[in-house]
Amino acid sequence: MQDFPPEIRAYSARDDAAPDTRSPRHFLWWMIRLEGTLALAGVGIALVWMLPQVLGPWLVGRAIDDGIVGGDSGAFLQWVLVLLAITVVGGLSGTVYHTVIVREWLVALYGTTKLVTRKTLQLGHILPRRTPTGEVLSVSGSDSDQFGGFIEIVTRALSEVVAFLCVAAIVLTISPTMGVLVLLSAPLLVLCGMPLLRPMQRWQGIERSRNSELTSQATDIVGGLRILRGIGGENTFGGNYARQSQRVRQSGVSAGSWQAAVEAVGVLLSGIFVVALMWVGVREVINGQLSVGQLISILGYGLFLIQPMRTFVEFAQKMTRAVVSARKAIAVLEQRPPWLPPTAPQTLPHDAPITDDASGLVVTPGLLTMVVSGVPDDSAALADRLGRYLPEEQDARIALELPEDLKGRAARRERARRVIARAEQAVRDEERARQAWGVLVGDVDLGAVELPEVRSHILVSDTSPHLFAGTLRSAVDPHGRLSREAAEAALWAASADDVFDAVPGGWAGELDERGRGLSGGQRQRLVLMRALAADPEVLVLVEPTSAVDAHTEARIAARLGRARQGRTTVVMTASPLLLHHADEVVLLQDGQVTARGTHTDLLAEHSAYRSVVVRGEESATIDPPEPDDTHPETHRQMTRPAPQEVL
């Protein structure tokens, strides 16, 4: 039975197992179905595990009545041996049951993580536009654990419901009065516990909401720690984190108080039930309606039934948490990608000019074109259009959590309003993605081309250096396609020699998460190296040298044109060091192309251009690059493969 790791095909080409996101309960039922035969096996093994508890009191009663009271030692030995055999079977099955339960938990936990991962890959840059990062992390982390706990309690609860009905049937055959008492105990516990479940659910939802906000704050602080230290803001943001942490603690205490109240009701009613069962049983023994052995059996069942009652309380708690988590998971997983396949897909031509209708930009194929703008957002928006990325919307993210003061009908109305707002946002994105994109490659609009083909043809590398933990080789060449020569060329063009030297083990050396062991400039050059190594037909770079020093920038400027010779390259920058090496420079004002030419001509003839790029024209007179700029360095042999070998 291959059930772990769980096979998740949702949001892929074989999307025949997408989760049911119609409601939290539909989603939870889908999670149970995800377990497949493992869930049925868990219930079956749990029933075997509970055999000693279901049959044990009855066997003890028979041993007392037939063996001790009846004076038949043979019958006594027979019942004791049967009890021993059932106890051994139950003990062995308990080990198997624990293994299956843990497996079910892990399938639910990692299945949810894989779902969120696949949805993230499907939506790409759309997801962080719609949903706070902390929410996505909470669904993948803490909520997935809640689903694992829910699957575990469902398996245990189902087995104990069957056990409860079996015990009730046995008690009914012994004493109808006591059997009815047993059957009424469970509904009574439900009725008494229901009023406490709603406030418990509310506070658990508030705790989850505050914890999600805390996760988002932690993500922002970690991501911007260097900036915070630079402006002296770590104490302010640290104080905000501490206050939010206390709010999480307070909501956790409130949720725990209601949870304790529910458990207290369960314990109290269980105790009352056992006392009532004892009182009725003793009266029936006095009246001659029960034997001593039958009384002991019924009292044993009374003690046993405390466990199903506690399981009900635990089920209510975990079900409440699972519903809260499912609502958050649905808000992430129900989002649709805006990209729809074109009705008549076209193919992008090679070595064709690129035209952007919105700005009037025309990129000549095979040239190094640089775009200068005094407003960085304008050039970044242009890069997004060239790569067919949807533009950022102001206040586009719709919070998943409701304000804490909203309750009852107001909360339901607000939740419905947000569902409608998310649907309207998805519709707007789909309408924008369906329209003619306004960027032409030759005479083909990007909107008429399958998105994977656009991504393989045009690569946009933005200014944020996104790195992942792993080897240096996987960071530069995730598909394992580069030869040594290609890797050397990319390393040289990005002037990333010191990055190679800073990672112990060279290409096989390990990078920390987000490249923590590297400086900002090293991370930026590593991202540039990765973009150059991909060698796309069209490469769009956004401020590729904003974090490097002037000497390093001068080397990159001198090498970039040679590394991309004959390939279309567009660079968004205002650096004179880079602009000096451009084949063509374009000036962008208010989102429109207003001038084009060489850097020297524009600097001499266009005042608006000068106002943007002269931020230190003296820095453009850096000493010329070192003499070995004509070819990659080849002095690192110990950690590099042989020539022609793939990295």
C-alpha positions as CSV (number, residue, x, y, z in Angstrom):
1,M,0.0,0.0,0.0
2,Q,1.8,3.1,-1.3
3,D,0.2,6.0,0.7
4,F,3.2,7.9,1.9
5,P,4.4,10.3,0.8
6,P,0.9,11.0,-0.5
7,E,0.4,11.3,-4.2
8,I,-1.1,14.8,-4.8
9,R,-2.0,15.4,-8.4
10,A,-4.2,18.5,-7.8
11,Y,-3.4,21.7,-9.8
12,S,-1.3,19.7,-12.3
13,A,-1.8,18.5,-15.8
14,R,-3.6,15.4,-14.3
15,D,-5.9,17.4,-12.2
16,D,-8.3,14.6,-11.3
17,A,-8.1,14.9,-7.5
18,A,-8.6,18.6,-6.8
19,P,-9.8,19.3,-3.2
20,D,-13.4,20.0,-2.6
21,T,-13.5,23.6,-1.5
22,R,-17.3,24.2,-1.4
23,S,-17.3,24.4,2.4
24,P,-15.0,23.5,5.4
25,R,-16.9,20.3,6.0
26,H,-16.7,19.3,2.3
27,F,-12.9,19.9,2.4
28,L,-12.5,17.8,5.6
29,W,-14.4,15.0,4.0
30,W,-12.1,15.2,1.0
31,M,-9.2,15.0,3.4
32,I,-10.6,11.7,4.8
33,R,-11.1,10.4,1.3
34,L,-7.4,11.3,0.6
35,E,-6.5,8.6,3.2
36,G,-8.1,6.0,1.0
37,T,-7.9,2.4,2.3
38,L,-5.6,3.6,5.1
39,A,-8.6,5.2,6.9
40,L,-10.7,2.0,6.7
41,A,-7.7,0.0,7.9
42,G,-7.3,2.4,10.8
43,V,-10.9,1.9,11.9
44,G,-10.7,-1.9,11.5
45,I,-7.5,-2.2,13.5
46,A,-8.9,0.2,16.2
47,L,-11.9,-2.1,16.6
48,V,-9.6,-5.1,17.1
49,W,-7.6,-3.0,19.6
50,M,-10.8,-2.3,21.6
51,L,-11.9,-6.0,21.8
52,P,-10.5,-6.4,25.4
53,Q,-12.4,-3.4,26.5
54,V,-15.7,-4.4,24.7
55,L,-15.7,-8.1,25.7
56,G,-13.5,-8.0,28.8
57,P,-16.1,-7.0,31.4
58,W,-18.6,-9.5,30.0
59,L,-16.0,-12.3,30.2
60,V,-15.1,-11.3,33.8
61,G,-18.8,-11.5,34.7
62,R,-19.2,-14.9,33.2
63,A,-16.0,-16.1,35.0
64,I,-17.5,-14.9,38.3
65,D,-21.0,-16.3,37.8
66,D,-20.0,-19.7,36.2
67,G,-16.6,-20.3,37.9
68,I,-16.6,-18.6,41.3
69,V,-20.3,-18.4,42.3
70,G,-21.1,-21.6,40.4
71,G,-18.1,-23.4,41.8
72,D,-16.9,-24.7,38.4
73,S,-13.1,-24.4,38.1
74,G,-13.1,-25.7,34.6
75,A,-15.5,-22.9,33.4
76,F,-13.5,-20.4,35.3
77,L,-10.3,-21.4,33.6
78,Q,-12.0,-21.5,30.2
79,W,-13.2,-17.8,30.6
80,V,-9.8,-16.7,31.9
81,L,-8.0,-18.2,28.9
82,V,-10.4,-16.6,26.5
83,L,-9.9,-13.2,28.2
84,L,-6.1,-13.8,28.0
85,A,-6.3,-14.5,24.3
86,I,-8.4,-11.4,23.6
87,T,-6.1,-9.3,25.7
88,V,-3.0,-10.5,23.8
89,V,-4.7,-9.8,20.4
90,G,-5.7,-6.4,21.6
91,G,-2.2,-5.6,22.9
92,L,-0.6,-6.6,19.6
93,S,-3.1,-4.7,17.5
94,G,-2.5,-1.6,19.7
95,T,1.0,-1.4,18.2
96,V,-0.3,-1.7,14.7
97,Y,-3.0,0.8,15.4
98,H,-0.5,3.4,16.7
99,T,1.6,3.0,13.5
100,V,-1.5,3.4,11.3
101,I,-2.7,6.5,13.2
102,V,0.7,8.2,12.9
103,R,0.8,7.3,9.2
104,E,-2.7,8.8,8.7
105,W,-1.6,12.0,10.5
106,L,1.5,12.3,8.3
107,V,-0.5,11.7,5.1
108,A,-2.9,14.5,6.1
109,L,0.0,16.8,7.2
110,Y,2.2,16.4,4.2
111,G,-0.7,16.1,1.8
112,T,-1.8,19.6,2.8
113,T,1.8,20.9,2.5
114,K,2.0,19.5,-1.0
115,L,-1.4,21.0,-1.9
116,V,-0.3,24.4,-0.8
117,T,3.0,24.0,-2.7
118,R,1.2,23.0,-5.9
119,K,-1.2,25.8,-5.6
120,T,1.7,28.2,-5.0
121,L,3.4,26.9,-8.2
122,Q,0.1,27.1,-10.1
123,L,-0.6,30.7,-9.1
124,G,3.0,32.0,-9.1
125,H,3.2,35.7,-8.6
126,I,-0.6,35.9,-8.3
127,L,-0.7,34.3,-4.8
128,P,1.2,37.0,-2.8
129,R,-0.9,39.6,-4.6
130,R,-4.0,38.1,-3.1
131,T,-3.0,36.5,0.1
132,P,-0.6,37.5,2.9
133,T,2.5,35.3,3.1
134,G,1.8,34.6,6.7
135,E,-1.5,33.0,5.9
136,V,0.0,30.7,3.3
137,L,2.7,29.6,5.8
138,S,0.1,29.1,8.5
139,V,-2.0,26.8,6.2
140,S,1.0,24.8,5.2
141,G,2.3,24.6,8.7
142,S,0.0,24.8,11.7
143,D,-3.3,24.1,9.8
144,S,-1.9,21.0,8.2
145,D,-1.1,19.7,11.6
146,Q,-4.7,20.4,12.7
147,F,-5.9,18.3,9.7
148,G,-3.6,15.4,10.9
149,G,-5.2,15.6,14.4
150,F,-8.6,15.7,12.8
151,I,-8.0,12.5,10.8
152,E,-6.7,10.8,13.9
153,I,-9.7,11.6,16.1
154,V,-12.2,10.7,13.3
155,T,-10.6,7.2,13.1
156,R,-10.7,6.8,16.9
157,A,-14.2,8.2,17.2
158,L,-15.6,5.9,14.6
159,S,-14.2,2.9,16.2
160,E,-15.4,4.0,19.6
161,V,-18.9,4.7,18.3
162,V,-19.1,1.1,17.1
163,A,-17.7,-0.1,20.4
164,F,-20.3,2.0,22.2
165,L,-23.1,0.5,20.3
166,C,-21.8,-3.0,21.0
167,V,-21.5,-2.3,24.7
168,A,-25.0,-0.9,24.7
169,A,-26.3,-4.0,23.0
170,I,-24.6,-6.2,25.6
171,V,-25.9,-4.2,28.5
172,L,-29.4,-4.3,27.0
173,T,-29.3,-8.1,27.0
174,I,-28.3,-8.1,30.7
175,S,-30.6,-5.3,31.9
176,P,-33.0,-3.2,29.7
177,T,-33.1,-0.5,32.3
178,M,-29.3,-0.1,32.5
179,G,-29.0,-0.5,28.7
180,V,-31.3,2.5,28.2
181,L,-29.2,4.4,30.7
182,V,-26.1,3.7,28.7
183,L,-27.8,4.7,25.4
184,L,-29.0,8.0,26.9
185,S,-25.6,9.0,28.3
186,A,-24.0,10.0,25.0
187,P,-26.9,12.2,23.7
188,L,-27.0,13.9,27.1
189,L,-23.3,14.7,27.0
190,V,-23.7,16.1,23.5
191,L,-26.6,18.4,24.6
192,C,-24.8,19.7,27.6
193,G,-21.5,20.3,25.7
194,M,-23.0,22.0,22.6
195,P,-23.5,25.5,24.2
196,L,-19.8,25.6,25.1
197,L,-18.6,24.6,21.6
198,R,-19.5,27.9,19.9
199,P,-17.4,30.2,22.2
200,M,-14.6,27.7,22.1
201,Q,-14.7,27.7,18.3
202,R,-14.7,31.6,18.3
203,W,-11.7,31.9,20.5
204,Q,-9.8,29.2,18.7
205,G,-10.4,31.1,15.5
206,I,-9.2,34.3,17.1
207,E,-6.1,32.5,18.4
208,R,-5.4,31.2,14.9
209,S,-5.9,34.7,13.4
210,R,-3.5,36.3,15.8
211,N,-1.0,33.6,15.4
212,S,-1.2,34.1,11.6
213,E,-0.5,37.8,12.0
214,L,2.4,37.0,14.3
215,T,3.8,34.7,11.6
216,S,3.5,37.5,9.0
217,Q,5.3,39.9,11.3
218,A,8.1,37.4,11.9
219,T,8.4,36.9,8.1
220,D,8.6,40.6,7.5
221,I,11.1,41.2,10.3
222,V,13.4,38.4,9.2
223,G,13.2,39.5,5.5
224,G,14.0,43.1,6.4
225,L,16.3,42.7,9.4
226,R,19.2,44.3,7.6
227,I,17.1,47.4,6.7
228,L,15.7,47.6,10.2
229,R,19.1,47.7,11.7
230,G,20.2,50.3,9.2
231,I,17.4,52.7,10.3
232,G,17.5,51.6,13.9
233,G,13.9,50.2,13.8
234,E,14.6,46.8,15.2
235,N,13.3,47.8,18.7
236,T,10.1,49.3,17.3
237,F,9.3,46.2,15.3
238,G,10.5,43.9,18.0
239,G,8.1,45.7,20.4
240,N,5.2,45.2,17.9
241,Y,6.1,41.5,17.7
242,A,6.1,41.2,21.5
243,R,2.7,42.9,21.8
244,Q,1.2,40.6,19.1
245,S,2.8,37.6,20.9
246,Q,1.0,38.6,24.1
247,R,-2.3,38.9,22.2
248,V,-1.7,35.4,20.9
249,R,-1.1,34.2,24.5
250,Q,-4.3,35.9,25.7
251,S,-6.4,34.4,23.0
252,G,-4.8,31.0,23.7
253,V,-5.7,31.3,27.4
254,S,-9.3,32.2,26.5
255,A,-9.6,29.3,24.0
256,G,-8.0,27.0,26.6
257,S,-10.5,28.1,29.3
258,W,-13.5,27.2,27.1
259,Q,-11.8,23.9,26.1
260,A,-11.3,23.2,29.8
261,A,-15.0,23.9,30.4
262,V,-16.0,21.4,27.8
263,E,-13.6,18.8,29.2
264,A,-15.0,19.5,32.7
265,V,-18.5,18.9,31.5
266,G,-17.4,15.6,30.0
267,V,-15.7,14.5,33.2
268,L,-18.6,15.6,35.4
269,L,-21.3,13.8,33.3
270,S,-19.1,10.7,33.0
271,G,-18.8,10.6,36.8
272,I,-22.5,11.1,37.3
273,F,-23.2,8.4,34.8
274,V,-21.0,5.9,36.6
275,V,-22.7,6.7,39.9
276,A,-26.1,6.3,38.4
277,L,-25.2,3.1,36.8
278,M,-23.8,1.8,40.1
279,W,-27.0,2.8,42.0
280,V,-29.3,1.2,39.5
281,G,-27.2,-2.0,39.3
282,V,-27.0,-2.4,43.1
283,R,-30.8,-2.0,43.4
284,E,-31.3,-4.7,40.7
285,V,-29.0,-7.1,42.5
286,I,-30.9,-6.6,45.7
287,N,-34.1,-7.3,43.9
288,G,-32.7,-10.4,42.4
289,Q,-32.8,-9.1,38.8
290,L,-29.0,-9.2,38.4
291,S,-26.3,-11.6,39.4
292,V,-23.1,-10.5,41.0
293,G,-21.1,-11.2,37.9
294,Q,-23.5,-9.2,35.7
295,L,-23.3,-6.2,38.1
296,I,-19.5,-6.3,37.8
297,S,-19.7,-6.5,34.0
298,I,-22.0,-3.5,33.9
299,L,-19.8,-1.5,36.2
300,G,-16.9,-2.4,34.0
301,Y,-18.8,-1.1,31.0
302,G,-19.6,2.0,33.0
303,L,-15.9,2.7,33.5
304,F,-15.2,1.8,29.9
305,L,-17.8,4.3,28.6
306,I,-16.0,7.2,30.2
307,Q,-13.4,6.9,27.4
308,P,-15.9,7.3,24.5
309,M,-17.4,10.3,26.3
310,R,-14.0,11.9,26.6
311,T,-13.3,11.0,23.0
312,F,-16.5,12.9,22.1
313,V,-15.2,16.0,23.9
314,E,-11.8,15.7,22.2
315,F,-13.6,15.2,18.8
316,A,-15.6,18.4,19.4
317,Q,-12.4,20.3,20.1
318,K,-10.4,19.0,17.2
319,M,-13.4,19.3,14.8
320,T,-13.7,22.9,15.8
321,R,-10.1,23.6,15.1
322,A,-10.2,21.6,11.9
323,V,-13.2,23.7,10.6
324,V,-11.4,26.9,11.4
325,S,-8.3,25.7,9.6
326,A,-10.3,24.3,6.7
327,R,-11.9,27.7,6.2
328,K,-8.4,29.3,5.9
329,A,-7.1,26.5,3.6
330,I,-10.1,27.0,1.3
331,A,-9.4,30.7,1.0
332,V,-6.0,29.8,-0.4
333,L,-6.8,26.7,-2.4
334,E,-10.0,27.9,-4.1
335,Q,-8.1,30.7,-5.9
336,R,-8.0,30.2,-9.7
337,P,-5.1,31.1,-11.9
338,P,-6.1,33.9,-14.3
339,W,-4.3,32.4,-17.2
340,L,-6.5,30.5,-19.6
341,P,-5.3,28.7,-22.7
342,P,-5.8,30.8,-25.8
343,T,-8.4,29.6,-28.2
344,A,-6.0,29.5,-31.1
345,P,-2.5,29.4,-29.6
346,Q,0.3,30.9,-31.6
347,T,4.1,30.4,-31.5
348,L,6.5,33.1,-30.7
349,P,8.9,33.9,-33.6
350,H,12.6,33.9,-33.0
351,D,14.9,37.0,-33.3
352,A,11.9,39.3,-33.7
353,P,11.5,42.9,-32.4
354,I,9.6,43.3,-29.2
355,T,7.0,46.1,-29.0
356,D,5.2,47.4,-25.9
357,D,2.1,49.3,-26.9
358,A,1.6,50.9,-23.5
359,S,5.0,52.7,-23.4
360,G,6.0,52.7,-27.1
361,L,9.1,50.7,-26.4
362,V,10.6,48.8,-29.4
363,V,13.4,46.4,-28.6
364,T,15.7,45.5,-31.5
365,P,16.5,41.8,-31.5
366,G,20.1,40.8,-30.6
367,L,20.9,44.2,-28.9
368,L,21.7,45.2,-25.3
369,T,18.9,47.7,-24.7
370,M,18.7,49.7,-21.4
371,V,15.7,51.5,-20.1
372,V,16.1,54.5,-17.9
373,S,13.3,55.9,-15.7
374,G,13.2,58.4,-12.9
375,V,10.3,56.4,-11.4
376,P,11.5,52.8,-10.7
377,D,7.9,51.6,-10.5
378,D,7.4,52.5,-14.2
379,S,10.4,50.5,-15.4
380,A,9.4,47.6,-13.1
381,A,5.9,47.6,-14.6
382,L,7.4,47.6,-18.0
383,A,9.5,44.5,-17.1
384,D,6.3,42.8,-15.8
385,R,4.5,43.5,-19.1
386,L,7.4,42.1,-21.1
387,G,7.3,38.9,-19.0
388,R,3.5,38.7,-19.0
389,Y,3.1,39.2,-15.3
390,L,-0.1,40.8,-14.0
391,P,0.4,44.3,-12.6
392,E,0.3,44.8,-8.8
393,E,-3.0,46.2,-7.5
394,Q,-3.2,48.6,-4.6
395,D,-4.8,46.9,-1.5
396,A,-5.4,43.8,-3.6
397,R,-4.9,41.4,-0.7
398,I,-8.1,40.4,1.1
399,A,-7.5,39.3,4.7
400,L,-8.7,35.8,5.5
401,E,-9.4,36.6,9.1
402,L,-12.5,38.5,10.4
403,P,-12.2,41.3,12.9
404,E,-12.5,40.0,16.5
405,D,-15.5,42.1,17.3
406,L,-17.7,40.6,14.6
407,K,-20.0,37.9,15.7
408,G,-23.1,36.0,14.6
409,R,-24.9,37.4,11.6
410,A,-22.5,40.3,11.1
411,A,-19.6,37.9,10.9
412,R,-21.5,35.8,8.4
413,R,-22.2,38.8,6.3
414,E,-18.6,40.0,6.4
415,R,-17.4,36.5,5.5
416,A,-19.8,36.4,2.5
417,R,-18.6,39.9,1.4
418,R,-15.0,38.8,1.4
419,V,-15.8,35.7,-0.5
420,I,-17.5,37.8,-3.2
421,A,-14.6,40.3,-3.2
422,R,-12.1,37.5,-3.8
423,A,-14.3,36.2,-6.6
424,E,-14.5,39.6,-8.2
425,Q,-10.8,40.0,-7.9
426,A,-10.3,36.7,-9.7
427,V,-12.7,37.7,-12.4
428,R,-10.7,41.0,-12.9
429,D,-7.5,39.1,-13.2
430,E,-9.0,36.7,-15.7
431,E,-10.4,39.5,-17.8
432,R,-7.0,41.2,-17.9
433,A,-5.3,38.0,-18.7
434,R,-7.7,37.2,-21.5
435,Q,-7.3,40.5,-23.2
436,A,-4.7,41.2,-25.8
437,W,-1.6,41.7,-23.8
438,G,-0.2,44.7,-25.7
439,V,3.3,43.3,-26.0
440,L,4.2,41.9,-29.5
441,V,7.1,39.7,-30.5
442,G,7.1,40.3,-34.1
443,D,3.4,40.4,-34.9
444,V,2.4,37.9,-32.2
445,D,0.8,39.2,-29.0
446,L,1.9,37.5,-25.8
447,G,-1.7,36.9,-24.9
448,A,-2.1,34.6,-27.8
449,V,0.7,32.3,-26.7
450,E,0.7,29.5,-24.2
451,L,2.1,30.8,-20.9
452,P,4.8,28.1,-20.6
453,E,6.2,29.1,-24.0
454,V,6.3,32.7,-22.9
455,R,8.2,31.8,-19.8
456,S,10.7,29.7,-21.8
457,H,11.2,32.5,-24.4
458,I,11.4,35.5,-22.0
459,L,13.1,35.5,-18.7
460,V,12.5,38.3,-16.2
461,S,15.0,38.6,-13.3
462,D,13.8,41.2,-10.8
463,T,15.8,43.2,-8.3
464,S,15.0,40.9,-5.3
465,P,17.5,38.1,-5.0
466,H,15.5,35.0,-4.3
467,L,17.7,32.1,-3.3
468,F,16.9,28.7,-1.8
469,A,18.9,26.4,0.5
470,G,20.9,23.8,-1.4
471,T,24.1,23.5,-3.3
472,L,25.7,26.3,-5.2
473,R,25.3,24.2,-8.3
474,S,21.5,23.7,-7.8
475,A,21.1,27.5,-7.2
476,V,22.8,28.3,-10.5
477,D,21.6,25.3,-12.5
478,P,18.5,23.8,-11.0
479,H,17.9,21.5,-14.0
480,G,21.5,20.2,-14.1
481,R,22.0,21.1,-17.8
482,L,25.1,23.3,-17.6
483,S,28.5,22.2,-18.8
484,R,31.6,23.4,-17.0
485,E,32.3,25.9,-19.8
486,A,28.8,27.4,-19.6
487,A,29.0,27.7,-15.8
488,E,32.4,29.3,-16.1
489,A,31.1,31.8,-18.5
490,A,28.1,32.8,-16.3
491,L,30.4,33.0,-13.2
492,W,32.7,35.3,-15.1
493,A,30.0,37.5,-16.6
494,A,28.4,38.1,-13.2
495,S,31.7,38.8,-11.6
496,A,30.8,36.1,-9.0
497,D,34.3,34.7,-8.3
498,D,34.1,35.7,-4.7
499,V,30.8,34.0,-4.3
500,F,32.4,30.7,-5.5
501,D,35.2,31.2,-3.1
502,A,32.9,32.1,-0.2
503,V,31.1,28.8,-0.4
504,P,33.1,25.9,1.1
505,G,33.2,23.1,-1.4
506,G,32.8,25.2,-4.5
507,W,29.9,24.0,-6.8
508,A,29.0,21.2,-4.3
509,G,29.1,23.7,-1.3
510,E,25.8,24.2,0.6
511,L,24.0,27.6,0.6
512,D,21.9,28.5,3.7
513,E,18.3,29.5,3.4
514,R,18.0,32.7,1.3
515,G,21.8,32.7,1.0
516,R,22.2,34.0,4.6
517,G,26.0,33.4,4.5
518,L,26.4,35.8,1.5
519,S,26.3,39.6,1.4
520,G,23.5,41.4,-0.4
521,G,25.8,42.1,-3.4
522,Q,26.9,38.4,-3.6
523,R,23.3,37.2,-3.5
524,Q,22.4,39.7,-6.3
525,R,25.3,38.5,-8.5
526,L,24.4,34.9,-7.8
527,V,20.9,35.6,-9.1
528,L,22.4,37.4,-12.1
529,M,24.6,34.4,-12.7
530,R,21.6,32.1,-12.6
531,A,19.7,34.3,-15.1
532,L,22.7,34.4,-17.5
533,A,23.2,30.6,-17.2
534,A,19.6,30.0,-18.3
535,D,20.6,31.7,-21.6
536,P,17.0,32.6,-22.6
537,E,16.3,34.2,-26.0
538,V,15.1,37.3,-24.3
539,L,16.5,38.3,-20.9
540,V,15.0,41.2,-18.9
541,L,17.1,42.4,-15.9
542,V,15.7,44.8,-13.3
543,E,18.4,46.8,-11.5
544,P,20.9,43.8,-11.6
545,T,23.7,45.8,-9.9
546,S,21.9,47.9,-7.3
547,A,23.6,46.2,-4.4
548,V,27.2,45.9,-5.7
549,D,30.1,48.3,-5.4
550,A,31.3,50.5,-8.2
551,H,34.3,48.4,-9.2
552,T,32.3,45.2,-9.4
553,E,29.6,47.0,-11.3
554,A,32.2,48.2,-13.8
555,R,33.3,44.6,-14.4
556,I,29.7,43.4,-14.8
557,A,29.0,46.2,-17.2
558,A,32.0,45.4,-19.4
559,R,31.2,41.7,-19.5
560,L,27.4,41.6,-19.8
561,G,27.3,42.7,-23.4
562,R,29.8,40.0,-24.4
563,A,28.0,37.3,-22.4
564,R,24.7,38.1,-24.2
565,Q,26.1,38.9,-27.6
566,G,23.6,38.2,-30.3
567,R,20.8,37.7,-27.7
568,T,18.1,40.2,-26.9
569,T,18.7,41.8,-23.5
570,V,16.7,44.5,-21.8
571,V,18.1,46.1,-18.6
572,M,16.1,48.4,-16.4
573,T,18.8,50.7,-14.8
574,A,19.9,54.2,-14.2
575,S,23.6,53.3,-13.6
576,P,26.0,55.2,-15.9
577,L,28.5,52.3,-15.6
578,L,26.0,50.0,-17.3
579,L,24.5,52.6,-19.6
580,H,27.9,53.3,-21.1
581,H,28.0,49.7,-22.5
582,A,24.4,49.7,-23.9
583,D,23.8,49.3,-27.6
584,E,20.7,51.5,-27.2
585,V,19.3,53.5,-24.3
586,V,15.6,54.4,-23.9
587,L,14.3,57.1,-21.6
588,L,11.0,56.4,-19.9
589,Q,8.9,59.4,-18.6
590,D,5.5,59.0,-17.1
591,G,5.5,55.5,-18.5
592,Q,6.2,56.6,-22.1
593,V,9.3,56.4,-24.2
594,T,10.4,60.0,-24.9
595,A,14.0,59.5,-26.2
596,R,16.3,56.9,-27.5
597,G,19.9,56.7,-28.5
598,T,23.3,56.0,-27.1
599,H,24.2,57.0,-23.5
600,T,26.7,59.6,-24.7
601,D,24.3,61.3,-27.1
602,L,21.4,61.4,-24.6
603,L,23.7,62.7,-21.9
604,A,24.7,65.5,-24.1
605,E,21.4,66.3,-25.7
606,H,18.6,65.5,-23.2
607,S,18.3,67.3,-19.9
608,A,15.6,65.0,-18.5
609,Y,18.0,62.1,-19.1
610,R,20.9,63.9,-17.4
611,S,18.7,64.6,-14.3
612,V,18.1,60.9,-13.9
613,V,21.5,59.4,-14.6
614,V,23.9,62.0,-13.3
615,R,23.8,60.8,-9.7
616,G,27.5,60.6,-9.7
617,E,28.8,60.6,-13.3
618,E,32.2,60.6,-11.8
619,S,31.6,57.0,-10.8
620,A,31.5,56.1,-14.4
621,T,35.2,56.9,-14.7
622,I,36.2,53.8,-12.7
623,D,39.5,52.2,-13.5
624,P,39.2,49.9,-16.4
625,P,38.5,46.2,-15.7
626,E,41.3,43.8,-15.2
627,P,43.0,42.4,-18.3
628,D,41.5,38.9,-18.1
629,D,38.0,40.2,-19.0
630,T,38.3,38.6,-22.4
631,H,37.7,35.0,-21.1
632,P,36.4,33.2,-18.1
633,E,38.8,32.2,-15.3
634,T,39.7,28.5,-15.1
635,H,41.8,28.2,-12.0
636,R,39.3,26.3,-9.7
637,Q,40.0,22.7,-10.7
638,M,39.5,20.7,-7.4
639,T,35.8,21.1,-7.1
640,R,34.9,21.3,-10.8
641,P,34.0,18.5,-13.2
642,A,36.1,17.6,-16.2
643,P,35.6,19.6,-19.4
644,Q,32.4,18.6,-21.3
645,E,31.0,17.1,-18.1
646,V,27.7,18.4,-16.9
647,L,27.8,20.2,-13.5
